[in-house]
Amino acid sequence: MALAQYWLNECSSKHELCNSHVDSSFMPTRMLYVGATKSDYVRLHCSNVQDRGTKYCTLSHTWGGVKDALTLLSTNLTTLQQGISLSSLPKTFRDAVTIVQALNIQYLWIDSICIMQDSVEDWTSEAALMGSVYANSACTIMASAAKGPHDGLFAYRDPLAFFACKVAGSLETGTFASCGSTSAVLLGQSHLNSRGWIKQERILSPRMLNFETSGISWSCLHGTATENERDDDARDCSLRELEMYAQTGSLDDKLFLDRFDRYWKNLISLYSYCEFTNLSDKLIALSAIVQRLQKASGYMYFAGMWSPTLMGDLLWSSPYFKPRPSEYRAPSWSWASIEGWISFPNTEVTNSPRTEPMAKFLSCECTTHPLDIFKTGKVLDAQLRLSAKLRPWKTGLGKIFNSSHDLLLREKSIGEVKPDCVALDLQDIHLKNLYLCPLEKYVCRSGQTDDGSYMSIKGLAVLPHAGGSNHYERIGTFALHSTYHYTWADAESLLDSYPTQDIVLR
């Protein structure tokens, strides 16, 4: 573990960025006390004022679905405070204890042992602190190779991948066999990266010690390193960069918003690939990042959306047809309400498009758990109020093709509807109440119109919701395009005769 100690000492003593924004007064509510020397026991420690400034490590691992691993419950808190036999802990946890002691740190935070797993109240309040737990950790130990708590941190690996083997001749002039460079392997993909909670833990942790199938590697805000390359290139630190822009005022408001919007949409696209043991965690597992972004920007947040970019945020879509979960997790207008990869309209096109809003945000009532003081976790109910036009669509839809239905007018396609979950049943009588709610107008230079511009209107396809008058639920997105047989004036005329009204999206 000498190399791990070197990485941690170098980072702690020399990397200014990695040591910035650290709140030395913060301590997790509970931690495992592992001591300075090897012992057969550890114990659960409830933090107090005297613990401020104490260094601790965090463990990032996957343990969902395992029933035989020790966890903290409301019924065994006192017992775990008295002492925990190392032999009763899963192998990954025992290995983590060994590593923390080798790093000369005496405390370790593990979610399943430091948060009561049978208490909604404790879990909710601790989830709200998750961002601070990882952001102030001396080092996060990443169990990247382990698919469960019993796998351990140390994996078998082929020695030839790291040390050349002499097959003939002398050490000076002989023939050696090896597998070549390992740096790319050491920093490769792992099972842990596919887990939803891990995305937040990676982003928030200033330092990470990765235990992968091919060896150990290091990552901090300054850079990355492997067993073969002790110091390497800088890693992406977009969240810290946004916070620094906000603190220094080095970007004007428009440029900051543009950077913010790109960061968030890219994050959600990557995050939507991740898997969860509990599907209801989808918004909760991002809440700590959201809190940091709120503090840096001052923007309002609700159910995965941000107020200044709301119209564009609402235009998310997914190419995969998966039904919405039976248990309510988020409103229909939030990307968190469905499973599968999420993408957003690409505005990064040649001759940058001009975007004009066609709807106005009025308010949003978002209900979360009473103990969720930041209102960034699990959503119990949400109502989004917009001032917008609604255009009933009764001229027909085409059959599904490339995950979209054509919008038909006089039997010609003038755009498409992209359903969120499943292909629309064209015989469904509910589609007689289909409405188009335009949100944004896009104009970019092209050769498709007389003045050399290409234009489209994008928005939501909605159906009436039983919650009340003027209440609607989203079923997908739509786009109207100017084409060689359908002019921009034709597209706008479809909406001009319909008045703007206040609507509620559920």
N, C-alpha and C positions, 0 to 999 in steps of 0.2 A: 504493500500500500504506500510505499515511499513516493511513487509518482503522483498518486492522488493527493498526498500531503503537499508535494511541491506545487501542484496546480492551485490548491486552495490557498497556500501561503503567498504565492506570487500574486494571485488575484486580490486577496484581502489587503495586501500591503502596497500594491502598485497601480491597480486599476481604479481610477477616479470615478468613471461612469458606473462601475459595478457597486461602488460604495455610496453612491448618491441616492437620495430618496429613502434611505434606511431609517426607520423609526426605532431607535434604540429603546424606547419606553414600551414598545409593544411586546406582549408575550401571549402565546396561545392560552386558552382557558385551562387546558390539561396537556401534559406531555409525559412521555416515558422517561424516568430517570434511569440511565444505564450505567452511571458511574464512570470512574476514570480507569479502573482496572477490570480485568475479566472476572466475571462472577456467574454463579448459576441462577441468579435472580435479578430481576428488574422490578420497578414498581411504578404505578401511575401517580403522577404528581399534579396536584391542583395549584396553579400559579398564584402568586400573591405579589404585593408591591415590592418586596425585597428581591424578587426575581428579575426585575427590570434590568435590561442590558445583558442578560444571560444568553449565550449562544446556543442555538439548537439547529438540528437538521430536520428535514422533512423527507418522507418516503412517498414516491409516486409509483403506484402499482395498480394492477387490476385484481380484484377479488370478488366481483359480483357472481352470485350463483353458488358460491362455496358455502356449505352449511356447517362444516366441522372446524372452522377457524375461530379462534377466540375473538370475541368482540365485547365492547363495553355496552352494558345494559344498565337500566336504572336499578336492577336488583343486585348487581355485583360490583358497584362502584367502590364500596368500602373494602371489599375483598381484594380488588386490584390495587388499591392504595397501600395495602399491607404488604403485598409482594406478589410477583408473577414468576413462576418457574420458567426458565428459558425453554425447557423441553416441552412446555405447553404451547409455545408459539410456533406458527408455521415457519418453514425453513427460510423463506424470503425475509421475514421479520428478524429471525435469529442472525442471518447474514448482515442485515442492516445494522443491528446492534454492534456487531464486530467492527464494521466499517466506521461507525460513528466514534467508537472508542479509539480506533486507529488514527482518526483525525483530531484526537484530543478534545472532543466535544462530549458533554455528558448528558445531553437531552435529545430526544428523538420524538417527532410528531408523526403519528400514523392515524389516518382518518378513522379506521374501523375500531381503534382502541381508545381514541381520544374524543370521539363523538358518540353519544348514546344512540344506539341503533334502534331502540324501541321507543324513542321519545320524539314525536313530531316537533314539539316545542324546542327541545335542545338541538335537534338537527337543523331546524330553520334558523335559529339564532347563530349557530356555529357556521352554517353555510354562508351567512352574511359576512363572516370574518375571514373566509377562506383566502381572499385576496391578500390580506395583511399577513396571514400565516405563511404563505409562500414567498411573498415579496420581501419579508424580513428574515427568511431562513438563511443561515450561513451557507448551506448547500443542500440542494435537493438530490436525493439518491434515486435515480431512474431505474426501475426494474424492467428494462426494455426487453430482455429475453424471456422473462417469465410470463407464462399465460395464466398463472394462478399463484396463490400465496404459498403453495407447497413446492414450487419449482426451484426456488432459491435464486440468488443473484449471479452465482458463478456457473457458467455453462461450459461444457466440454468443447474444445476447439482443436483443430488440426495443427500440431506444432509446425508443420511445413509451411503454413501460411505466414509464420512469423520468424522462423529461424531456418536458415539454409542447412541442408543435411549433406554431409560429405559422402559421396557414393564411390569415389575412386581417387587415388593419389594422395598427396600430402596437403596440409592446410594451406601451404603457400601456392601450390600449382595444381591442386586437385580439381575434380569435377564435383559440383554441388547442385542439389535439386531444391527448388523453392517455388512458391506459388505467386511470387511477384509482390507488387505493392499492395498494402492492406488499408491505406488511409481511407479510400472510398468505401471499403467494406465496413470499417469501424464506424463510419458516420452514416450508415445506410438506414433503410426503413426497418421498423420493428413492429411487433404485435402491439406494443403499448401505444404507438402513434395512431392506431385506429380507434382508440377509446375516446369518447367525448370529453370526459373530465380532464383527460391528460392535456388536451389542447390548451386549456386555461392554465394548468400547472406549469407547462413549458413556457408560456408567454410571460407569466408573472415571476418566475424564479430567476433571480439574477445570476445564479450559478447552478450548474447541473453536472453531476457525475453519472455517466451512463454506463450501465452494465448490459452489454449486448452479447449476442452469440459469438461474435468474433473478438471480443475483448472489451476493455474499458476506454472511454473517451471523455473529454471535458468540453463543456460549452458554457460561456459566460457572455456578458454584454460586450466584452472586449474582443473575444474571438473563440476559436475552437482548437482542440488539440487531440492527438491520438497517442497511442503507445509508441508509434514510430516518429511522429512529428509533434514534439512537445508544445509548440506554439504555431498557430495557423491563422487563417483569415478571420475577419470579423463576421459575426452572425447578424442576421436581420434583427434590428431592435426598434421596429416601427412604433410600438407603443411608447417607448421612452422618448423617441424623437418627437412624437406628437406632444408629449408632456413638456419637452424642452421648448418646442415652438411656442406653446401656450404661455410658458413662464417668461420667456425672453421677449415675446412679441415680435419675433424676427420675420413672421409672415403676416401679410395683411389678412383681413377676415375672409375674403373670397378664396385666397390661395390655401389658407388653413382648412377651410371647409372642404375644398377639393381634395386635399391630402387625407383629411378625416374620412370622407366618403369612400375614397378608394381603399383605404385601410379596412374599413368596416365591411364593405361588400366582398373584398377578397377573403377576409377572415370567415365570413358566413359561408362562402362557397366551399372553402376547405373544411370548415367545421361540419357542414351538412353531410359530408362523407362518413363522419364518425358514428360509432355504435354506442348504445347505452344498454345497461342491464335494466334500468328503469327508464322507460321512455318519457316519463313525466319530468325527468331531470334536464330536458333539453335547454330550457331557458335558465334554469338554476345554475348549470355548469358554466355559464358565461357571465354570471352576475358580477363576479369580482372584476373582470375586465371592464364591464359596463360602468361600474362605479368609478374606476380610474379615468375612463373616457369622459364621464359626466363631470368629474372634478376638473379635468383639463379644459373642457370645452364650454361648460355651462349649458349644454343643449338638453332639452327635454327628451326622455326616453320612455317608450311604452311597448312592451311585448315584441322586442326585436327591432323596433323602428326608432328613428331619430327625427325630431320635429323639423329641422331645416332642410332635410333631404327626403321628407315623407313621401312626396308624390313618386319619386324614383324608387324609394324603398318598397312601396306597395306593388311595383311592377315585377316582382320576383316571379320566377316560374320554375318548373321542374320537368325534365323530359320523361320521368318515370311515373307510371300510373300505379300509385299505391293508395289504398283507401285511408282516409283520416282515421286516427285511433278512436276507438269507441269511448275512451275516457277523455273528457275535455282537458286540453293542455294549453291551448292558445286560441284566440279568435280566428275566424276563417281568413281574415286579411293578413295574418302573420305567417311568415315562412315556417315558423315553429309548429304550425298546425298540421304539417304533413311530414312524411318520411322521404328520404332520398335526396339526391344532389340538388342544390338550389343555384340558379344563375340569375343575373340581372341584365337588363338591356345594355347592350354595348354602345356607349357613347364615345368610345375612343376610335372613331372612324376618320377617314381622310376628310380634310376640310371641316373639322370639328362642327358638329351640329349645334344649331341654336335651339335651346329648349325653352318653351313657354308654358307656364302652368295653365291648366284649364279647370282646376278645382282649387278650393281654399280650405285649409285646415282650420277648424273651429275649436275643438276640444277633444280630450280623450279621458274617459273614466276607466281606470285600470285597477281592478281589485286583486290584491295579493294577500298572503297570510299576514295576520296582525303583527307577528314578530319579525316580518321582513321589513325592517325600518327603512331600507333604501328603495323598496318597491321595484326591485330588479329581478326577483326570483319567479317562482311558479305563479302563473296567472290563473285566478279563479273565475274571472269574468272581465270583459273589456268591451267598451262601446266607443267607437270612433266616429266623431261628428264632422261631416264635411259639408261645404256649400258647393254643390256640383249639379251638372245636368244628368238626366236619366233619359235614355232613348230606348223605348221598347223595340225589340227586334223581332219582327214577325214575317220577314221576307225569306227566311230559310237559312239552313246550315247545310254544308256539304258533308260527305262521309269523312271519317277520320283518315288523315294522311300525314305522315311525319309528325305525329303527336298533336296535330291541329285540325280543326274543322274550318272549312272555307265559310266566310260570310258572303252570302249570295244576294245579289240585287239584280233583278231581271235576268236570273240564271247565270250571271257572271260573278266571278270572285272579285271582291273589292278589299279583301282583308282576311283575317283569320281569328278564330277563338282557340286559345290553348287551354284545355281543361287542367285543373290542378291535380286531380286524383284518378279519374277513370274517363274513358271515352264517353261522350254524351250519348244517351239513348234518344235518337231523333224522334222516336214515337212517344217519349215521355210527355205527358200533358203539362207537366210543370214548366217545360221549355216555352210554353205559350206566354209565360210571364217573365221571359228573359229580358234583362235590361243591359244596355251598355252605358258605363259611367266613365266618360273621358277624364283623364288626369293630366296628360301632358301632350304637347304638340312638338314634334321634332322637324327641324328644317335644316338640310345640309346641301351643299353645292353638289350638283350632279348634272346629268344630261337628260333627265327624264321629263322635264317640263320646259315650257317656252322660255322661262327666265333662267334655266339651267339649275333649278333646285329640285331636290327630292324631298317629299314631305310625308309625314305619317302622324296619325293620332293614336295614342296608346292609353289604355285604361283597363278597368275591371269589368268582367262579365258577372252579373249578380242576379240573384233571385230573391223574392220577398222572404223575410224572416218572420217567424211567429211572435217575435218579441214585442211588436207594436207597429203602429202606422209609420210608414217611411223607414222601417228597419229592413236591412238587406244583409244577405250573406254572400260571400264571394264563392264562385265556382271555377274561376279562371281569369285569364287576361285576354284582351283583344287588341287588335291593331288594324287601323284603316290606312291604306296606302294610296298615294297618287300613282297611277299607272298610265300606260299609253291609251287605254280606253276608258279611264276614270280619272277626271281631273281633280285638282285640289279644291276647286270651287264646289264640285259635286260632293266631296267628302264633308266639307264644312256645312253645306246645305242640309245634310242629314241631321245635323245637331242644332242648327240655328233656330228652328221653330220650337225648340223645347226649353222651357224656362229653367233658370237656376233655382234650386231648392235646397233646403237643409235635409240631409239624410243621415242615418245612423247605420254604420257597418258593424256587424256582430261577428 
